[in-house]
Amino acid sequence: MSHEFYENPLIRRYASPEMSWLWGEQKKFRTWRQLWVWLAEAEAELGLPISAAQIDDLQRNIENIDFAAAEKHESRLRHDVMAHVHAYGDQCPQARGIIHLGATSCYVTDNTDLMLMRDGLKMLAGRLATVIDRLGIFAQQYRDLPCLGFTHLQPAQPTTIGKRACLWAADLAMDLHEVEHRLEQLKARGVKGATGTQASFLELFGGDRPKAHARVQRLEQLVAKKMGFEAVYPVTGQTYSRKVDSQVLAALSGIAQSAHKAATDLRILASRKELEEPFEAEQIGSSAMAYKRNPMRSERICGLARFVMSLETSAVGTASTQWLERTLDDSANRRLVIPQAFLAIDAILILYQNIASGLVVYPNVIAKHLAEELPFMATENILMAAVAEGGDRQDLHERIRQHSHAAAKVVKEQGGANDLIDRLKADKAFAKVNFAEALDAGKFVGRAPQQVDEFLAETVEPIRHRYRGHLEQSAEVNV
């Protein structure tokens, strides 16, 4: 490893080896060569003069990429695709003349990108399902543990720890649905030629006559099938519509949004000492403050998620400025944006799975915080109980109002404990009220435990079933 030049931290520190390999040079240019082989095979099958020996020569050298030779050719030609055509031809001299026959550069570049995005989306779908599974396990374990709910970041009606985890998982389930939809909609660019008209291929098969048209259509079908696609985009310019990239990046941005929201929730809860992400035995939270247990994983998720969300705007900008049949200002941007979005989401989901698999809950702290606010929330129940024992509703309401304001003043102005219940117990108007029953936190969470059960059965279990082969993958956080 060189320490002289900048290295992408997504690969160096965060993403998995599998996702890093997918977007690596070997995979990319190997796929270019595979596409050239598939094109030659399909053209030969449809009657062009391409021999089996030529195809065998190409096939033998798919993996044997001479990157130095390609770089030398590119320094002279200033064209990456033609550089690799020449490097491939140097290794396969008898097939040199039929490499890239009838094709334009986007035959290999665009079709490769579509294949890589397809494979990357499948990887991310598996990781999403795994995080949903882990959150489901956590939600089941804490389905009925009452905790303080928050709206406007202010104490609100209680919920349960398990129900809150279901909120996080539900966002990811929507993201998974969107990823699956993008996979269903993804198609091959196919063999379209320089401006999408297929003119070069029509010429190869004899010009403007019905049989030639049929062969060009069949050629595209054969290549798409070899690529693993059921369909091709029916019309393209030189490239497939960059709106496809925009849609894929929107799906990845959606995952980032969900992860950022959940990680922010965890950071808030960690500050309240109610929940903590995993913290290793020798992990250091702060170089200065030795006692600190900072939510490093959640913070990293937020940082990476912010990056991915920003990348979506690049895809949107590119899609909207592809003049007429195409402009090349998409190339440099896409080289950066698409791989890095996939790498960053991969890293986010590894972190998210690691957190969800090791969340630490502090029930006593949660109960303490709930007890501090519950008296105010319980006043309606206390009012109804006192009315049921013969009290006057309006008089009781006024007494509760006065006691509540007095207790709130102690809390806010003096920093004291919430003594509302003690005040009400001392008031003879509430003497017959069963305060233990009125303050039972479990009575304030509504159907939260049942909602957890229903969500797990209706949403999580089908995902577990669809992705049962992916749920055992590890999520080690390396740095």
matplotlib code that plots the C-alpha trace (Angstrom):
import matplotlib.pyplot as plt

x = [0.0, 1.3, 1.1, 2.2, -1.1, -4.7, -6.7, -10.4, -11.5, -14.6, -12.4, -9.5, -11.7, -15.5, -16.9, -16.8, -14.2, -17.1, -18.5, -15.0, -14.2, -17.4, -16.4, -12.8, -10.7, -10.4, -14.2, -14.9, -12.5, -13.1, -16.8, -15.9, -14.1, -17.0, -19.3, -17.0, -17.1, -20.9, -21.2, -18.9, -20.8, -24.1, -22.8, -21.4, -24.6, -26.5, -24.1, -21.3, -17.9, -16.5, -14.8, -14.9, -11.1, -11.4, -14.0, -12.0, -9.0, -11.0, -12.5, -9.1, -7.9, -10.9, -9.1, -5.6, -5.8, -2.5, -3.3, 0.2, -0.4, -3.8, -2.5, 0.2, -2.3, -4.6, -1.7, -1.4, -5.1, -6.7, -9.6, -10.1, -12.3, -10.1, -7.0, -8.6, -9.6, -6.0, -4.7, -7.2, -6.2, -2.5, -3.3, -5.7, -4.1, -6.3, -9.4, -8.2, -10.3, -13.7, -13.3, -16.0, -17.5, -20.3, -20.2, -19.8, -17.9, -21.2, -21.8, -19.2, -19.3, -23.1, -23.9, -21.1, -22.5, -25.9, -24.6, -22.6, -25.5, -27.7, -25.2, -24.6, -28.3, -28.6, -25.8, -27.5, -30.8, -29.3, -27.7, -30.9, -32.8, -30.2, -30.5, -34.3, -33.9, -31.6, -33.9, -36.8, -35.0, -34.4, -38.0, -39.4, -37.1, -38.3, -41.8, -43.4, -40.7, -42.4, -40.3, -40.9, -42.1, -41.1, -42.7, -40.9, -38.1, -40.3, -41.6, -44.9, -47.1, -45.2, -44.3, -42.1, -38.5, -39.6, -42.1, -39.5, -37.2, -40.0, -40.1, -36.5, -37.1, -40.2, -38.2, -35.7, -38.5, -39.7, -36.1, -35.9, -39.1, -37.7, -34.4, -36.3, -38.4, -35.3, -33.9, -37.2, -37.1, -33.4, -32.7, -29.8, -28.7, -28.2, -26.5, -27.7, -24.7, -23.4, -26.6, -29.0, -30.2, -28.4, -27.3, -23.9, -25.4, -28.0, -25.1, -23.3, -26.3, -26.8, -28.5, -32.1, -34.1, -36.5, -34.1, -31.3, -33.7, -34.8, -31.2, -30.3, -33.3, -32.3, -28.7, -29.8, -32.0, -29.1, -26.6, -29.2, -29.9, -26.1, -25.9, -28.7, -31.4, -34.8, -35.3, -33.5, -34.3, -36.5, -34.9, -31.6, -29.4, -25.7, -26.2, -29.1, -31.1, -29.2, -32.6, -31.9, -28.9, -31.0, -33.6, -31.0, -29.2, -32.6, -33.1, -29.6, -30.3, -33.5, -31.4, -29.1, -32.1, -33.5, -30.1, -29.4, -32.7, -32.2, -28.6, -29.6, -32.3, -29.6, -27.3, -30.1, -30.9, -27.2, -27.0, -29.9, -28.1, -31.1, -29.6, -26.0, -24.4, -21.8, -18.7, -15.7, -13.5, -10.5, -12.4, -11.4, -14.3, -12.1, -8.4, -8.9, -11.9, -11.2, -14.7, -16.5, -18.5, -19.2, -21.7, -18.9, -20.8, -24.0, -22.0, -20.2, -23.5, -24.7, -21.5, -21.6, -25.4, -24.9, -22.4, -24.7, -27.6, -25.5, -24.5, -28.2, -28.1, -25.2, -27.2, -30.2, -28.0, -26.5, -29.8, -31.2, -28.3, -27.8, -28.3, -30.0, -28.4, -25.7, -23.0, -19.8, -20.0, -21.7, -18.6, -16.3, -19.2, -20.6, -17.1, -17.2, -20.8, -22.1, -19.4, -19.0, -22.7, -22.8, -19.6, -20.9, -24.3, -22.6, -20.5, -23.6, -25.5, -22.5, -22.4, -26.2, -26.2, -23.3, -25.2, -28.6, -26.9, -25.4, -27.7, -27.4, -30.6, -30.7, -34.2, -33.7, -32.6, -35.6, -37.9, -36.5, -37.0, -40.5, -41.3, -40.2, -42.8, -45.5, -47.2, -48.2, -49.4, -51.3, -53.4, -56.3, -56.5, -56.3, -59.0, -61.3, -60.6, -61.5, -64.7, -65.6, -65.3, -67.8, -65.7, -66.7, -65.0, -64.5, -63.2, -60.8, -59.6, -58.8, -57.0, -54.8, -54.1, -52.8, -50.8, -49.3, -48.1, -46.6, -44.8, -43.6, -42.2, -40.2, -38.7, -38.0, -37.0, -35.5, -34.2, -36.1, -37.9, -41.4, -43.5, -47.0, -48.1, -47.1, -49.1, -52.1, -51.9, -51.9, -55.0, -58.1, -60.1, -58.0, -57.9, -59.8, -57.7, -55.5, -52.3, -50.3, -52.9, -53.1, -49.4, -48.8, -46.7, -47.9, -51.4, -50.0, -48.4, -51.7, -51.3, -47.5, -46.6, -49.3, -48.2, -44.7, -46.1, -48.2, -45.3, -42.9, -45.5, -46.7, -43.5, -40.4, -41.2, -41.8, -38.5, -36.7, -38.2, -37.2, -33.6, -33.1, -29.8, -28.4, -29.2, -26.0, -23.6, -21.2, -20.9, -17.5, -16.5, -12.8, -12.0]
y = [0.0, 3.4, 6.3, 8.9, 9.5, 10.0, 6.7, 6.5, 5.9, 4.1, 1.3, 1.8, 2.0, 1.4, -0.7, -4.5, -6.3, -7.7, -4.3, -2.8, -5.7, -5.2, -1.6, -2.4, -2.2, -6.0, -6.5, -3.6, -4.4, -8.1, -7.3, -5.2, -8.2, -10.5, -8.2, -8.3, -12.1, -12.2, -9.8, -11.9, -15.1, -13.5, -12.1, -15.4, -17.2, -14.8, -15.4, -12.9, -14.4, -14.9, -18.2, -20.4, -20.1, -16.3, -16.5, -19.1, -16.8, -14.0, -16.3, -17.5, -14.0, -12.5, -12.5, -11.9, -8.1, -6.2, -3.0, -1.5, -2.1, -0.5, 2.5, 2.9, 2.7, 5.2, 7.7, 7.7, 7.3, 9.4, 7.0, 4.4, 1.9, 1.9, 1.5, -1.7, -2.8, -2.6, -4.2, -7.1, -7.4, -7.6, -10.7, -12.1, -11.4, -13.7, -12.1, -8.5, -7.6, -8.7, -7.1, -4.4, -5.2, -2.7, -1.3, 2.1, 2.7, 2.8, -0.8, -1.9, 1.1, 1.4, -2.3, -2.9, -0.1, -1.7, -5.1, -3.7, -1.7, -4.8, -6.8, -4.0, -3.5, -7.3, -7.0, -4.0, -5.8, -8.6, -6.3, -4.3, -7.5, -8.5, -5.2, -5.5, -9.0, -7.8, -4.9, -7.4, -9.5, -6.5, -5.3, -8.7, -8.7, -5.3, -5.3, -4.3, -2.3, 1.1, 4.2, 7.9, 8.9, 12.1, 14.6, 17.8, 16.3, 16.9, 14.2, 12.8, 9.8, 6.6, 4.0, 0.9, 0.3, -2.5, -0.2, 2.4, -0.1, -1.1, 2.5, 2.2, -1.2, 0.1, 2.8, 0.2, -2.1, 0.8, 1.2, -2.5, -2.4, 0.5, -1.3, -4.4, -2.2, -0.7, -4.2, -5.2, -2.1, -2.4, -3.4, -3.8, -1.0, -3.7, -3.1, 0.3, 1.9, 5.4, 7.4, 4.6, 3.9, 0.6, 1.8, 0.1, -3.3, -3.0, -2.4, -5.4, -7.6, -6.3, -3.0, -1.8, -5.0, -7.0, -9.9, -7.5, -5.7, -9.0, -10.1, -6.8, -7.3, -10.9, -9.8, -7.5, -10.1, -12.6, -10.2, -9.1, -12.7, -13.4, -10.4, -11.9, -9.3, -10.2, -6.9, -4.0, -0.3, 0.1, 3.4, 5.1, 7.8, 7.0, 6.0, 4.6, 7.4, 8.8, 9.0, 5.4, 6.5, 9.2, 6.6, 4.2, 7.0, 8.1, 4.6, 4.7, 8.1, 6.7, 4.1, 6.9, 9.0, 6.1, 5.2, 8.8, 9.2, 6.0, 6.8, 10.3, 8.7, 6.4, 9.4, 11.2, 8.1, 7.5, 11.0, 10.1, 6.9, 4.8, 2.9, 2.4, 1.0, -1.8, -0.5, -2.8, -3.6, -1.5, 1.1, 4.7, 7.2, 10.4, 11.1, 13.6, 12.4, 8.8, 8.3, 8.9, 6.3, 8.2, 6.7, 6.4, 4.0, 6.0, 9.2, 7.5, 6.4, 10.0, 11.3, 8.7, 9.1, 12.9, 12.1, 9.7, 12.1, 14.8, 12.5, 12.1, 15.7, 14.9, 12.1, 14.5, 17.2, 14.7, 13.3, 16.8, 18.0, 15.2, 17.2, 15.5, 12.0, 12.5, 14.8, 13.6, 15.7, 12.6, 10.5, 11.9, 12.6, 9.0, 7.5, 9.2, 9.2, 5.7, 3.6, 5.8, 5.8, 2.0, 1.8, 4.3, 2.6, -0.8, 0.8, 2.3, -1.0, -2.8, -0.3, -0.5, -4.2, -4.2, -1.7, -3.5, -6.8, -5.4, -2.6, -2.2, -1.2, 0.3, -0.4, 1.3, 4.6, 4.3, 3.7, 6.6, 9.0, 7.7, 8.1, 11.7, 12.6, 10.0, 12.0, 14.7, 12.2, 10.2, 13.2, 12.4, 8.8, 10.1, 12.6, 9.9, 7.6, 10.4, 11.2, 7.5, 7.7, 10.5, 13.6, 16.7, 16.8, 20.5, 20.9, 18.0, 19.4, 22.7, 21.0, 19.0, 22.2, 24.0, 21.0, 20.5, 24.0, 24.0, 20.7, 22.0, 25.1, 23.0, 21.0, 23.9, 26.7, 24.8, 21.7, 19.5, 16.2, 16.0, 15.8, 16.0, 12.6, 13.3, 16.6, 14.7, 11.9, 14.6, 16.2, 14.6, 15.0, 12.1, 10.0, 7.1, 6.9, 3.8, 5.6, 2.4, 1.4, 4.9, 5.1, 1.7, 2.6, -0.4, 1.2, 4.2, 2.4, 1.5, -1.3, -0.8, -4.4, -5.8, -3.5, -4.9, -8.4, -7.5, -5.7, -8.6, -11.1, -9.0, -7.2, -8.7, -12.4, -12.2, -10.3, -13.0, -15.6, -13.9, -13.3, -16.4, -17.1, -13.7, -13.3, -14.9, -12.5, -10.8, -7.0, -6.4, -2.8, -2.6, 0.9]
z = [0.0, -1.0, 1.5, -1.0, -2.8, -1.8, -1.5, -1.4, 2.2, 1.1, -0.1, 2.4, 5.5, 5.0, 2.2, 1.9, -0.2, -2.3, -3.2, -3.7, -6.1, -8.0, -8.9, -9.4, -12.6, -13.1, -12.9, -15.2, -18.0, -17.7, -18.3, -21.4, -22.8, -22.0, -23.8, -26.9, -26.8, -26.5, -29.4, -31.6, -30.6, -31.5, -34.7, -35.7, -34.9, -37.2, -40.1, -40.0, -41.0, -37.5, -36.8, -33.7, -33.4, -33.2, -30.5, -28.6, -28.8, -27.3, -24.6, -23.5, -22.8, -21.0, -17.6, -19.0, -19.0, -19.7, -18.0, -18.8, -22.5, -22.3, -20.5, -23.2, -26.0, -24.2, -23.8, -27.6, -28.6, -25.8, -25.9, -23.1, -25.1, -28.2, -25.9, -24.5, -28.0, -29.1, -25.9, -26.4, -30.0, -29.2, -27.1, -29.7, -33.1, -35.1, -33.6, -33.8, -36.8, -35.3, -31.8, -31.3, -34.7, -35.5, -31.9, -30.4, -27.1, -25.1, -26.1, -23.5, -21.1, -20.7, -20.7, -18.2, -15.9, -16.1, -15.2, -12.3, -11.0, -11.2, -9.2, -6.8, -6.1, -5.4, -2.9, -1.2, -1.2, 0.8, 3.2, 3.6, 4.4, 6.9, 8.8, 8.7, 10.2, 13.0, 13.8, 13.9, 16.4, 18.6, 18.2, 19.3, 22.3, 23.5, 22.0, 25.3, 27.2, 27.7, 27.0, 26.6, 23.2, 21.6, 19.2, 18.4, 20.5, 23.5, 25.8, 24.4, 24.9, 25.7, 23.1, 23.4, 22.5, 20.1, 18.4, 17.8, 16.2, 13.9, 12.7, 11.6, 10.0, 8.2, 6.5, 5.3, 4.1, 1.9, 0.6, -0.1, -2.1, -4.1, -4.8, -5.9, -8.2, -9.7, -10.3, -12.0, -14.3, -15.2, -18.7, -21.1, -23.4, -26.0, -29.4, -30.6, -32.4, -32.4, -32.0, -31.1, -34.6, -35.1, -38.5, -38.3, -37.4, -40.2, -42.6, -41.3, -42.1, -45.6, -45.4, -45.4, -46.1, -43.9, -43.2, -42.1, -39.7, -38.2, -37.7, -35.9, -33.6, -33.0, -32.3, -29.6, -28.0, -28.0, -26.4, -23.8, -22.8, -22.5, -20.2, -18.0, -18.9, -20.1, -22.0, -23.6, -23.5, -26.6, -27.6, -26.7, -28.0, -27.9, -24.2, -22.3, -20.7, -17.7, -16.0, -15.1, -13.1, -11.5, -10.4, -9.0, -7.1, -5.7, -4.4, -2.8, -1.4, 0.1, 2.0, 3.2, 4.4, 6.4, 7.9, 8.8, 10.6, 12.7, 13.5, 14.6, 16.9, 18.3, 19.0, 20.8, 22.9, 23.6, 25.0, 27.3, 28.3, 27.3, 24.4, 23.2, 20.1, 20.6, 22.4, 22.3, 25.4, 24.3, 22.2, 22.9, 22.8, 23.1, 23.0, 25.8, 27.8, 28.8, 30.2, 26.9, 25.0, 21.8, 19.3, 16.6, 14.3, 14.3, 13.6, 10.7, 9.3, 9.3, 7.7, 4.9, 4.4, 4.0, 1.2, -0.6, -0.4, -2.0, -4.9, -5.9, -7.2, -9.6, -11.2, -11.5, -13.1, -15.5, -16.6, -17.3, -19.4, -21.9, -25.0, -27.9, -28.4, -25.6, -24.3, -22.7, -19.6, -18.0, -18.2, -15.5, -13.2, -13.5, -12.9, -9.5, -8.5, -9.3, -7.7, -4.7, -4.0, -4.0, -1.9, 0.7, 1.0, 1.4, 4.2, 5.8, 5.9, 7.3, 10.2, 10.6, 10.8, 13.3, 15.5, 15.2, 16.1, 19.3, 20.7, 24.4, 26.3, 29.8, 31.1, 34.5, 32.9, 30.5, 33.4, 35.3, 32.4, 31.9, 35.6, 35.4, 32.8, 33.3, 36.1, 33.7, 31.1, 33.7, 34.9, 32.5, 33.9, 37.4, 36.7, 35.3, 38.3, 40.8, 38.9, 39.0, 42.8, 43.0, 42.5, 40.6, 37.2, 36.9, 40.5, 40.0, 36.7, 38.4, 41.2, 38.7, 36.8, 39.9, 41.1, 37.7, 37.3, 40.8, 40.1, 36.7, 38.4, 40.8, 37.9, 35.6, 38.0, 40.9, 39.1, 41.5, 41.0, 39.5, 42.7, 41.0, 42.2, 45.8, 45.6, 44.2, 46.8, 49.5, 48.1, 49.8, 46.5, 45.1, 48.2, 46.6, 43.4, 42.9, 41.8, 41.2, 38.6, 37.1, 36.7, 35.1, 32.1, 30.2, 30.1, 28.1, 25.1, 23.4, 20.8, 20.4, 21.4, 19.1, 16.3, 16.7, 16.3, 13.3, 11.6, 12.1, 10.7, 7.8, 6.7, 8.2, 7.8, 4.1, 3.7, 5.8, 3.5, 0.3, 1.5, 3.7, 1.9, 2.9, 6.6, 7.9, 6.4, 8.8, 9.4, 10.8, 11.4, 10.6, 11.7]

ax = plt.figure().add_subplot(projection="3d")
ax.plot(x, y, z, "-o")
ax.set_aspect("equal")
plt.show()
